[in-house]
Amino acid sequence: MTALYLSPSLRQIEAQYRQEPLMQRAGQAAADWATELVREGNLPILVLAGPGNNGGDAFEAARLLRERFFDVRVAFAGQPSRLPEDASAAFQRYIGAGGVTTLAIPAEPHWALIIDGLFGIGLTRAPEGQFADWIAVANQLAQRDHCPVLALDCPSGLNADTGNVPGVAINASHTLTFIAAKPGLLTVDGPDYCGEIRIATLNLELPGETMPDGQEVAMADFASCLQPRRHSSHKGSFGSIGILGGAHSMLGAAFLAGRSAVKLGAGKVYVGLLDHQPPGFDPDQPELMFRRPQALLQSGLDALACGPGMGMALDAGELLEAALALDLPLVLDADALNLVASEGNLQVALASRIKPAILTPHPTEAARLLECTTAEVQADRIAAAQEISTRYHAHVALKGCGTLIAAVDGRWWINSTGNPGMATAGMGDVLTGIITALLGQGWPAEKALLAGVHLHGSAADRLVASGIGPIGLTAGEVIDAARQLFNEWVRASGAATSR
């Protein structure tokens, strides 16, 4: 599992190890990766050094690359007298070894590599003036020369805590992040600006008192639940789950949720459609069993999903209120979330549940739940997911690039599987079905949510890797890929257990 640290925690760690030569180690790691990345040895390397400690890392890397006989040109956006102590020492070592700096980025020659050491994690606002100009020029030069861009710690202009780019930012092809991973590299704009990410721990063993702020979702988070099925099993062994939704003209959402639940192993799947003239069966998935909504809620279910295609009519709100009163694992998505956001009685019912529900909002639904704007949600996805979890006493998956998962006990994770092909209708319905199927099979809510989100994205990644998408990838295609991958996980887990 990859631990994630916010900037305040990283500052504490750096302070605890202030006697260690962290800047020299960072420069060594940067020089090592830079050496790998240079494809054209006859062209020089451009190093951008900023006015803080990130600039110090850049000076160290530049000095070491010169020792390896690379042609290195350093553009320094700062004043030597104003550098922090460690960065000043790095600058003096670079100058003492014969290095020189320029006050502007040379337009010529062409570059083999550009190293970004302007700001790292220190900048939380949009770059301005000279810095913004340098970032824009660096991006243009990289595009002109088709050369890699190596960002040190974090691409300059990207908020390492939130993943937002409030202005211009370095468009890195590679990011070498120091000490530990940062959440902003994995969510919102981070994946578009970071490229390939490596972690240079700088030979630190992180102190036990500095616990990670969060985690990246990994199979280890739910591996204990990946159990092969016993031969002596029957359909009742794997739960009865319900899907409540499918108002007029939105039947497909409920069908997708039901189909994914069937193929992710639920023993019996019942679908309660709100359409007043519902079909009697699903010809593409005849295993689904249809009930009137009220009958569905009285069917002795092991888990229930509410929301796919549910609509906002009066009867939908009444049915959701009845569902919230049931003592069983519950998943709320789509219109169920919109109903909660609009009805105070539903908010009270949700927050009062003994068993926390699972909520899977996209950013706009999250904004409705928090009575704020979508932009405010995206400005700090960690805080938004945690606030929804606290306010509604629920486990939350705030969907989007780097889905943010918040548990009721305050812990949080970022999921890094998935791709742009998932930005299409019905994907959320498939996720809802997957999670509900796992709940019906007895998985704890937190693990079902982590596994469902991770599996959903991994299945889409597998399809894209095989040449299906990302453009034109459909939600229905993800279902079979998820089934195949989930069975592989279970087989691998069983094989590991037997060794």
N, C-alpha and C positions, 0 to 999 in steps of 0.2 A: 504494500500500500504506500502511495506517495503522500507524505504529509504536506499540508499547505499552511503557510504562515503569512499573516498580515504584517504590514510594515512596522507597527509598534513592537511586535514580538521579535522581529528581525533586528531591530535596533537594540533590544535588550540582549540578544545573543551576541551581537557585535561588541557591545560594552563588556560583556563577561569575558570575551576573548581578546580584549584590546591589546594585550601583550603579545599576541600571536601575529606573525607576519601575513595577515590576511590579504593585503593588497598585492604582495609579491606572489602569493599563491594564485590569486585571481588572474594576475597577468600571465603567470605560467600556463594556467589552464586555457586562457584565451589564445595565447601564442600557439599552443599545441593544436587547438582546433583550427586556427587560422592556417597553420601549415598544411593541414589536411585539405582545406577548402581551396587553396590556390591552385588553379588548373594551368595557368599560363605564367611560367616562371620568369618570363622576360618583362612582364608588366609590373608596375609598382603597386604597393598597398597604400590605400588612403585611410588614415586614422583620424577620427574626429574626437577631440578631447574637450570635455566640458569643464566648468568652473568648480566642480566638487569632487567627491571621492570617486565617482564614476570616471572622471577624467584621469584620476590617479591610476585606476585599473588600466586605462588606455595607454598611459605613458609606460607602465610596466610591460604591457604586451608589445608596444612599439620597440622598446629597448631590446627585449628578447628576440624579436623578429629580426632586428638589425644584426644581432649576434649570429643569427642563422643565415646571414648574407642576403636577406631580402631588401629590396629597395623600398623604404618606408617613408612616406610623407605625412607629417602630423600637422593638422590644422587645429589651433588651440583657441577656443572661444572663452577666453578668460584672462586674468592677470596673475602672474606668478605670485605676487605679494599677497593676494587674497585667497590663495588655495588653502584648504584645511591642512593640518599638520602632516598627516600621512600622504596626502596627495602632493603636497609641496616636496616631501622627501622623494617621492616617485619621480616628480618632475626634475629634481636635481640629479637623480641617478641617470635619467634619460639624457639630460644635457651633458652631464659629466662623461658619458660614454660617446659623446660626439654627435648627439642628435640635435636637430634644429626644429623650430616650429614656424608656421606661417599664420598670418592673421586672416587669411581668406582661403577658401577651398579652390585649389588650382583647377581650371577648366580643362587643362591638358596635363598629362597624356591620358590615355585610356587606363582603366584600373583593373587589376586582377581580383581585388577584394576591397570592400569598404568595411571598416570596423566602427561601430557606433558606440562611443563612450561619452556621450553628451550629458545624459541625466540619470539613466538607470531608474531605480525605484523612487528617487527623490522628488520627482515632479508630479503634482496632483492637479495642475491646471494646464490650460492650453499654452504651449510655447509661444513666445512673442518675439518681435524684433529680429535681431540677428539669428537667434536660435531657430525660430520658425523658418527663416530663409535658408539656413544651412540644412535643415531637415528636408525641405522641399528640393534643394539642389542635389543632396545625396540620393534621394529617391530617383531624380531624373538621371543622374549619372549611372546609377545601377541599371536602370532600364536601358540607357544608351549602350552601355558596355556589356550587358548581359552577364554581369558579375554578381557573385553572392554578396550578401550583406550580413555581417555578424554583429548582433546587438549584445552588449555586455550587460548582464543582469536582467534588463527589460528594455524593449525598444523605446527610445526616447519619445515622449508624447503619449505613451500608453500608461494609464493608471494601473499600477501593479496590484492594487487591492480590489478594484472594481471591474477592470477590463474595459473601461471606457476610454475613448479617444476624443477629448473635447475640442481638439483643433487638428493640427497636422501632426503626424507621427512617422517615425522611421518604419518603412515597410521591409522588415527583416526576412531573409530567407532562413536564417539560423539564429537562435537565441541561446546564449550560455548564461544560465541564471545561477547565482552564487548562494551557497549555504543550503538553501532549500527552495522548493517550488512556491510560487506565489499564485493566489487564486485568479488574479487578473490575466494571467497568461492563458487561462483555460476557458474563460467565459466572455460573453458579449463580443467585443472586437478583438480580444486577445488572439484567438486562433488565426484570424486573418492577417495579423501583423507580426506574429512571432515566428512562423515557419517551424522548422524542426527545433525542438527544445531539448537541451541537455542540462543536467544539474551538476555543478562542480561544488562538492561539499566543503572544499578547502581543508580537508582532513580534520573536520570537526566532528566530535561526537556530541550531539546536541544535549544540553543539560536536561535532566529529568524534570526540573521545576519549570522549564519552558515547554509546556505541552503544545502540540500543534493546534492551530486555530480551527483547522478543518482537515478533510481528507479528500483525495481523489477516489472515486468509486472503483473498487477492484473486486474480483471474484472472491477473494478471501473474506469479504464482508458478508457473504451469504453462502459460502461453500458448505457449511455444516448442514444446509437444507437440501443439498443436491444428492438425494438418496435414490439409488436404484429401486425399482418396484419389486415387491415380493411376488413370487409366483402365485401364492394364494391370495389373489386380489380380486375385487369386483368393482363395478362402477360406483358403488356406494363408498368405496374406500377413498375416493378422490374428490368428494364433495359435490354438493348441489349448489350452483351459483345462479344468481339472477341478474338480468340486465333490464333496467327500467328506463325507457326512452322511446324514441321512434314516433314522434308526433307526425301529423300529416305533412307529406313531402320531405320528411327527414328520416325515413325508415332505414336508409343505408347506414346511418351512423350506428344504430342498434344492431344491425346485421353484422357490421364489421367487428363490433365489440364481442358479439356472441360467437362469431366464427373464430376469432383469435382465442377466446376462452376454451372452446372445444379443442382446438389444436395445441393448446398449451396444457392440456391434460386434465381439465375439469371433468369429473365423472358424469355429471348431468348439467345441462345449461338450459335455463328457462328464460324466455324473453317476454317481457310485458310491454306491449306496444300501446302508446297513447292515441294512435290513429283510431278514429271512431269506426272505420271500416278496414280493419287490419287484414293482411293475408293470413291464411291458415298455416302456412309453412314457408320455409326458405328453400327453393328448389336447388340452390347451389350448396346448401348445408342442411340436409333434411334431418340431421341429428338434433338440431335446435328444436326445443319444445316451446310452444306459444301459450301464454296465459293472458287473461285480462289483467290489467295492472293490480287491481285490488286482490285478485286471487294469487298473483305472484307474491305479494307481500305476506301471504298466509301459507306459503308453500314449504315452510320448514327449511329455509335456505341456510347454507354455511357461510355465504358471503354475498354481497349485493353491490352492484354498480348502478349509480343513478346519474343521468345526464345526457348520454349520447343521443342527440336529436330530440331532446325532451320538450323543447319549446318553453314558452313563458306563460302559458294559459293558466287560469285559476285552478283547474284540476291538477295541473302539474305541480303547483305549489302545495296543494293538499296532499298529494301522493308523497311528495318529498318530506313533508312534515311527519307523515306516518312512517316513512322509511327511517327517518332519524331516530324515531322512538324504539326501533328494533335493536335488540341486544345481540348484534352480530357485526363482523367486520364489514366496513362500508367504504366504497370509493365514490367520490364526487368529482365530476368533470363537466365541462361545457355548461349547458343551461342550468344544471343543478347548482353550479357556482354562481351563475348570474342571479338565480332565484334567491340564494342565500344573501348575496350582496344587496338585494332590493327589499328583503323582508326581515324586519327585526325579530319576529318570532322564530324564524328559521335560524337566525344567528344564535339566539339563546339556546335553541334546541341542539344545535351542533356543538357549541362550546360546552354544553352540560353533559355530553355523552361520557359514560364511564370508559368505554373503549374508544380511543381516539380514531377518528376517521382518517382517510387518506384523501388529500385534495391535490388535483393535478392541473393547476391553472396555467394558461399562457400569460404573457405579460399584461395584456389588456384586461383579462379576467382578474388577475392579481390586483390591478389598479382599482377595479370595481370593489373588490373585497376590502381594500385598504382606503377607499374613498380618496384616491389621489390620481395622478396622471400616469400614463404608461411610461413616459420619460422619467418620472421620479422612481418608478420601480426599477427600470433599467440602469438608473444612475447608481444604485447599490443593491444588487440582486440578493446578496447575502442578508442584508438587513431586512429587505422586503419579505423574503421567504421566512425568516425567523419571526417577523412581526405577524405574518399570517398564522404561523404555527402557534404562537402564543395567544393571539386574539381568539382563535377558533379551536384551540386545544386539539390540534390535528398534525399529522405528518404531512409534509408538503413537498411536492415536486414542482418547482417553478420552471416550466419548460422554456426551451430556447437554446441558443448556442451555448453549450456548457450548462446543461440542466442543473439547477441548484436544488438540492434535497435538504430539507430541514426536519429534524426529529423533534418531538415534543420536549425532550430533555435538553434542548439547546444545541446539540451537535449538528454539524452540517457537512455535506459532501458536494463535490462537483463531479458530474459525469462527463467524460471526454469522448465517449463513443457517439456515433451519429455523423450525419453529413447534410449538405444543403438539399439533397434529394428528398429529405423528410419534410421540407416546407411545402406540404400539399395537403389537401383536404382528406380527413379520415385517419391521419396518423395518430392523433390523440385518442380516437376511439379504439384503435388497435392496442395502444398502450393500456387503456383502461381494461380491456378484456384480458390482457396478459396478467396484469396485477391481480385482478379479481380471481382468475384461475388459480394463481399461486395461493391466495388467501383461502380459497375453498379447499385446497389440499393441505391446509393446516400450517402454512408458513406464518411466522410472526409478521405483523404489519410492516415494521421497519425493514425487515429483510426482503419481504415481497416487493416493497417499493424500490429498494436499491437494485434488486435483481431484475425487476421488470424494466426499469429505465435503462439499465446497462445492456440487457438483452435486446431490447427494442432498437437501440442505436447500433449494437454490434451486428444485428441481422441486416440492417440497412447498409452498413459498411461492407458486409460480405457480398451483398447484391451488387454494389457499385464496383467492388474489386473483380467481380465476375463479368463486368461489362453491362450490367443492367442499371442504368441511371448514371449520374444523379438526375439528369434532366429526364423527366417523364416517369420517374420512379413512382409507383402507386402504393397506397397503404395496404391494399389487399396482397400485393406481392411480398410484403414484409412478413406476413403471417406464416407462410410455409418456411421461409428462411429462419424465422425465430424458432419454429418447431424443430427444424433440423439441428440448429446450433444448440438449443437447450438439451436435446438428447445427447449431443456430443459432450456437453458439460457434465451431464449426469454419468455417462459412461466413463469419462476421464476421472471423475470423482470416485466412482466405484472401484476403478482400477487402482487408484492411489490408496484407497482405504484397505484394499486387500493385500497390498505389499507389506 
